Amino acid sequence: MPYSYVNDNYCDCPDGSDEPGTSACYYGRIFCKNTGSTPKIMSTAFVDDGVCDCCDGSDEPAGACVHTCMDHTAWEVQALQDKIAVVSAGLSSAAERVADARAARQLWPERRRLVEADVASKEAALLEAQVGKAAGEAAIKEATSEQSELMAARSATKKDKEEQKQLLAEGTGVDSGAEGQGPAAADEPGKEREETAEERARRVASRWTTDTGESEAEVADEGHAEAEVAAVDEGAAGEAPVLNAEEAEEARFLELLKGTTTRVTEASKTLGETTRVLQALESEMESLRREQAGLDKLLGEAAPTDFGPGDALLPLAGKCVGDGGSHFVYEVCLFDAAHQSLKYRPQQKTNLGHWAGFAEDHTVALFEGGEDCGLRGARRTRVRLECGAEEKLTSAGEPEVCAYEATLATPLLCTHAELIKAQDELASVLQRREELSAVVAEEVAESAARAAEDASRQAAEDSARRAAGIDGGEGAVKKEL
């Protein structure tokens, strides 16, 4: 097609290739040269839209955009400078940290011996606390049972007295000698039988009642007589009157009930203290056993732990790094295990795998055999290791069901090779920036010249139209069309 069809604001080619400088074809593409930065290809829909999408301004009319490509190069320079600072700081601190960790490793055997001794002593104290807790629970159970028996016996005693009063009122009397007789009385001599509930109630009630088989009236008469004698004897001393038999029984019952209540209270208090001690001991034991297991793993004689080239990651032994997520919280403990928990339930951790070694030349840490995940098998985790300003999980997630991935940054993995590479990249960017500065200046000058030329031509055309008497009315529009 004629070259005049290019950028005529009409889409002639099906692929839009004839309109790279206009937005006539919504599926067309425009190439941004972006000298001094990164070239890119984008939709022609962004052409002449009043927004400078290309840093060299090639998507808009000449002079409409400021050339900012060199600013992009400045950001690249700053990023490389920051990386060089991080790697340098990591290298300067890593050597000292590894040396300290190696010195600490020499103390691991002694520490394991001390932990084992501490575990043994704590086990004895833990057993003593467990026995004390069991004894406290038994004491509470016994006192509570006695309270229940007292209350049941009291109810049975009151019932008996009411029945006696009813019989006396009816004039039939009570044959106390026959009381308690029944089928059980015909048991063979010497043969033991279980105590009935009624008999147990009477036995318990006998601890405070004065029931000797006499009638209610006789007991009452004797009680009144004793009260009169006691009142005469004690009246001279100015003491309170003696209680009658029924009141005395009630007082003795309350005294016994108070005693059992006091025992329950004291036993509960002791049990609470023993339980707190037991919980503290269990927590200490759990921590000690976890430390003991970790030391046993690190000091394994059959397969010594690999801490990376030159023991580079030795300072992370026994330490965990988390990401502090907003919902799920991930935690990686190199040489031990990886875990996941909910932010609001940090104590309920899911095991994502146990330490399984390194892969890909010590750039990936593997964790296998975590908690079961149904048909998916055991959970597993891959942790990408990289150089960073501090120990931190920069990313963590579950890209596949029960298969987790994370990235752990640490200054311990910063290498001299990485430093040299960053320095070379910076030198290359600075050199390229210097070379491109002249090119960019030339492009800016050309763009300004084109803009000035277009403005001059437009001014000349306007002047010619005015000279011909065309002032921009309807005739001018028709002529332009």
Solvent accessible surface area in square Angstrom, and as a share of the most:
residue,aa,sasa,rsa
1,M,134,0.60
2,P,73,0.46
3,Y,187,0.71
4,S,85,0.55
5,Y,94,0.36
6,V,47,0.27
7,N,73,0.37
8,D,63,0.33
9,N,104,0.53
10,Y,146,0.56
11,C,38,0.23
12,D,49,0.25
13,C,27,0.16
14,P,122,0.77
15,D,94,0.49
16,G,0,0.00
17,S,72,0.46
18,D,6,0.03
19,E,0,0.00
20,P,48,0.30
21,G,31,0.30
22,T,16,0.09
23,S,52,0.34
24,A,40,0.31
25,C,1,0.01
26,Y,171,0.65
27,Y,90,0.34
28,G,0,0.00
29,R,138,0.50
30,I,11,0.06
31,F,118,0.49
32,C,0,0.00
33,K,120,0.51
34,N,5,0.03
35,T,13,0.08
36,G,3,0.03
37,S,24,0.15
38,T,101,0.59
39,P,73,0.46
40,K,86,0.36
41,I,116,0.59
42,M,23,0.10
43,S,23,0.15
44,T,0,0.00
45,A,55,0.43
46,F,92,0.38
47,V,4,0.02
48,D,79,0.41
49,D,66,0.34
50,G,69,0.66
51,V,86,0.49
52,C,67,0.40
53,D,41,0.21
54,C,1,0.01
55,C,13,0.08
56,D,29,0.15
57,G,11,0.10
58,S,58,0.37
59,D,2,0.01
60,E,17,0.07
61,P,80,0.50
62,A,46,0.36
63,G,57,0.55
64,A,65,0.50
65,C,25,0.15
66,V,121,0.69
67,H,40,0.18
68,T,49,0.29
69,C,0,0.00
70,M,35,0.16
71,D,71,0.37
72,H,71,0.32
73,T,2,0.01
74,A,35,0.27
75,W,165,0.58
76,E,73,0.33
77,V,11,0.06
78,Q,95,0.42
79,A,61,0.48
80,L,18,0.09
81,Q,81,0.36
82,D,74,0.38
83,K,82,0.35
84,I,28,0.14
85,A,62,0.48
86,V,44,0.26
87,V,1,0.00
88,S,47,0.30
89,A,60,0.46
90,G,1,0.01
91,L,34,0.17
92,S,84,0.54
93,S,42,0.27
94,A,14,0.11
95,A,73,0.56
96,E,116,0.52
97,R,65,0.24
98,V,16,0.09
99,A,57,0.44
100,D,88,0.46
101,A,14,0.11
102,R,101,0.37
103,A,64,0.49
104,A,47,0.36
105,R,65,0.24
106,Q,132,0.59
107,L,119,0.59
108,W,35,0.12
109,P,71,0.45
110,E,81,0.36
111,R,101,0.37
112,R,64,0.23
113,R,130,0.48
114,L,82,0.41
115,V,1,0.00
116,E,77,0.34
117,A,56,0.43
118,D,50,0.26
119,V,13,0.08
120,A,61,0.47
121,S,65,0.42
122,K,46,0.19
123,E,78,0.35
124,A,66,0.51
125,A,38,0.30
126,L,20,0.10
127,L,111,0.55
128,E,129,0.58
129,A,10,0.08
130,Q,80,0.36
131,V,93,0.53
132,G,30,0.28
133,K,63,0.27
134,A,57,0.45
135,A,60,0.46
136,G,10,0.10
137,E,83,0.37
138,A,59,0.46
139,A,44,0.34
140,I,36,0.18
141,K,152,0.65
142,E,108,0.48
143,A,1,0.01
144,T,62,0.36
145,S,54,0.35
146,E,32,0.14
147,Q,39,0.17
148,S,65,0.42
149,E,60,0.27
150,L,0,0.00
151,M,88,0.39
152,A,61,0.47
153,A,0,0.00
154,R,54,0.20
155,S,72,0.47
156,A,30,0.23
157,T,21,0.12
158,K,99,0.42
159,K,124,0.53
160,D,29,0.15
161,K,50,0.21
162,E,115,0.52
163,E,79,0.35
164,Q,28,0.12
165,K,104,0.44
166,Q,109,0.49
167,L,64,0.32
168,L,67,0.33
169,A,90,0.70
170,E,105,0.47
171,G,64,0.62
172,T,93,0.54
173,G,35,0.33
174,V,47,0.27
175,D,101,0.52
176,S,42,0.27
177,G,61,0.59
178,A,49,0.38
179,E,67,0.30
180,G,65,0.63
181,Q,115,0.51
182,G,34,0.32
183,P,128,0.81
184,A,34,0.27
185,A,60,0.47
186,A,89,0.69
187,D,60,0.31
188,E,121,0.54
189,P,134,0.84
190,G,86,0.83
191,K,135,0.57
192,E,165,0.74
193,R,115,0.42
194,E,156,0.70
195,E,71,0.32
196,T,63,0.36
197,A,73,0.56
198,E,102,0.46
199,E,55,0.25
200,R,90,0.33
201,A,14,0.11
202,R,73,0.26
203,R,127,0.46
204,V,4,0.02
205,A,5,0.04
206,S,72,0.46
207,R,123,0.45
208,W,9,0.03
209,T,21,0.12
210,T,56,0.32
211,D,85,0.44
212,T,105,0.61
213,G,33,0.32
214,E,64,0.29
215,S,33,0.21
216,E,39,0.18
217,A,52,0.41
218,E,86,0.39
219,V,34,0.20
220,A,42,0.33
221,D,94,0.49
222,E,87,0.39
223,G,10,0.10
224,H,105,0.47
225,A,52,0.41
226,E,118,0.53
227,A,21,0.17
228,E,118,0.53
229,V,95,0.54
230,A,22,0.17
231,A,47,0.36
232,V,118,0.68
233,D,97,0.50
234,E,56,0.25
235,G,47,0.45
236,A,101,0.78
237,A,71,0.55
238,G,66,0.64
239,E,110,0.49
240,A,78,0.60
241,P,112,0.71
242,V,61,0.35
243,L,94,0.47
244,N,55,0.28
245,A,25,0.19
246,E,114,0.51
247,E,82,0.37
248,A,24,0.19
249,E,11,0.05
250,E,58,0.26
251,A,44,0.34
252,R,85,0.31
253,F,1,0.00
254,L,90,0.45
255,E,122,0.55
256,L,47,0.24
257,L,40,0.20
258,K,146,0.62
259,G,33,0.32
260,T,4,0.02
261,T,61,0.36
262,T,59,0.34
263,R,96,0.35
264,V,33,0.19
265,T,84,0.49
266,E,103,0.46
267,A,14,0.11
268,S,50,0.33
269,K,141,0.60
270,T,78,0.45
271,L,32,0.16
272,G,25,0.24
273,E,81,0.37
274,T,25,0.15
275,T,33,0.19
276,R,152,0.55
277,V,83,0.47
278,L,11,0.05
279,Q,108,0.48
280,A,53,0.41
281,L,21,0.10
282,E,78,0.35
283,S,68,0.44
284,E,76,0.34
285,M,2,0.01
286,E,105,0.47
287,S,54,0.35
288,L,20,0.10
289,R,113,0.41
290,R,146,0.53
291,E,61,0.27
292,Q,41,0.18
293,A,59,0.46
294,G,26,0.25
295,L,13,0.07
296,D,62,0.32
297,K,87,0.37
298,L,23,0.11
299,L,37,0.18
300,G,24,0.23
301,E,162,0.73
302,A,111,0.86
303,A,77,0.60
304,P,104,0.65
305,T,26,0.15
306,D,72,0.37
307,F,9,0.04
308,G,9,0.09
309,P,89,0.56
310,G,55,0.53
311,D,26,0.13
312,A,23,0.18
313,L,2,0.01
314,L,3,0.01
315,P,13,0.08
316,L,4,0.02
317,A,18,0.14
318,G,73,0.70
319,K,113,0.48
320,C,68,0.41
321,V,16,0.09
322,G,38,0.37
323,D,46,0.24
324,G,54,0.52
325,G,17,0.16
326,S,109,0.70
327,H,96,0.43
328,F,93,0.39
329,V,33,0.19
330,Y,22,0.08
331,E,43,0.19
332,V,5,0.03
333,C,6,0.04
334,L,5,0.02
335,F,5,0.02
336,D,57,0.30
337,A,4,0.03
338,A,1,0.01
339,H,39,0.17
340,Q,21,0.09
341,S,13,0.08
342,L,44,0.22
343,K,106,0.45
344,Y,145,0.55
345,R,122,0.45
346,P,71,0.45
347,Q,162,0.72
348,Q,121,0.54
349,K,100,0.43
350,T,34,0.20
351,N,26,0.13
352,L,2,0.01
353,G,0,0.00
354,H,88,0.39
355,W,46,0.16
356,A,55,0.42
357,G,18,0.17
358,F,35,0.15
359,A,27,0.21
360,E,93,0.42
361,D,127,0.66
362,H,50,0.22
363,T,56,0.32
364,V,1,0.01
365,A,0,0.00
366,L,38,0.19
367,F,0,0.00
368,E,81,0.36
369,G,44,0.42
370,G,12,0.11
371,E,77,0.35
372,D,110,0.57
373,C,26,0.15
374,G,53,0.51
375,L,194,0.96
376,R,143,0.52
377,G,30,0.28
378,A,46,0.35
379,R,48,0.18
380,R,101,0.37
381,T,5,0.03
382,R,97,0.36
383,V,0,0.00
384,R,101,0.37
385,L,10,0.05
386,E,73,0.33
387,C,26,0.16
388,G,10,0.09
389,A,75,0.58
390,E,104,0.47
391,E,52,0.23
392,K,101,0.43
393,L,5,0.03
394,T,73,0.43
395,S,59,0.38
396,A,35,0.27
397,G,23,0.22
398,E,79,0.35
399,P,88,0.55
400,E,102,0.46
401,V,84,0.48
402,C,2,0.01
403,A,11,0.09
404,Y,6,0.02
405,E,92,0.41
406,A,9,0.07
407,T,25,0.14
408,L,1,0.00
409,A,6,0.05
410,T,0,0.00
411,P,12,0.08
412,L,8,0.04
413,L,37,0.18
414,C,6,0.03
415,T,67,0.39
416,H,126,0.56
417,A,74,0.57
418,E,48,0.21
419,L,27,0.13
420,I,98,0.50
421,K,125,0.53
422,A,1,0.01
423,Q,82,0.37
424,D,86,0.44
425,E,66,0.30
426,L,25,0.13
427,A,61,0.48
428,S,65,0.42
429,V,9,0.05
430,L,79,0.39
431,Q,112,0.50
432,R,85,0.31
433,R,79,0.29
434,E,132,0.59
435,E,106,0.47
436,L,34,0.17
437,S,50,0.32
438,A,72,0.56
439,V,60,0.35
440,V,13,0.07
441,A,62,0.48
442,E,104,0.47
443,E,42,0.19
444,V,68,0.39
445,A,61,0.47
446,E,83,0.37
447,S,28,0.18
448,A,60,0.47
449,A,60,0.46
450,R,122,0.45
451,A,31,0.24
452,A,63,0.49
453,E,107,0.48
454,D,64,0.33
455,A,63,0.49
456,S,71,0.46
457,R,121,0.44
458,Q,91,0.40
459,A,56,0.44
460,A,61,0.48
461,E,76,0.34
462,D,41,0.21
463,S,57,0.37
464,A,62,0.48
465,R,81,0.29
466,R,161,0.59
467,A,93,0.72
468,A,76,0.59
469,G,65,0.63
470,I,43,0.22
471,D,131,0.68
472,G,54,0.52
473,G,35,0.34
474,E,124,0.56
475,G,51,0.49
476,A,16,0.13
477,V,84,0.48
478,K,131,0.56
479,K,154,0.65
480,E,137,0.62
481,L,176,0.88
